[in-house]
Amino acid sequence: EGAPKRLTYDEIQSKTYMEVKGTGTANQCPT
């Protein structure tokens, strides 16, 4: 992916959180 590496830790966490909630893997990843 050609995304610039300017993501902050919070942005990465938010992105992961949204992806996890969107795919339903939150049930598999208790973190």
N, C-alpha and C positions, 0 to 999 in steps of 0.2 A: 504494500500500500504506500502511496506517495504522500501520506499525511505528514506535515511538519511536526517535528518532535517538540511541540510547545505545550503539550498536555500537562497539566499540573496533576499532582497525586490525587487531589479531590475529583478532578475531571475524569481521571481514569477510573476511580472508584465508582463515580456516578454512572459512567458508561457501562461498566461491568454490572452494576446493580440493575440498570435498566435492561440490559441484555439478558441477565439471569431471570428477572421477573417476566420478561417478554417470552422467554423460551420455557419457563417453568422449571428450570434447573435449580431454582432456589431451594427446592425441596431436597436436592441432592448435595448442595453445598451450604452447610450450616454457617459458613463464614459470612 
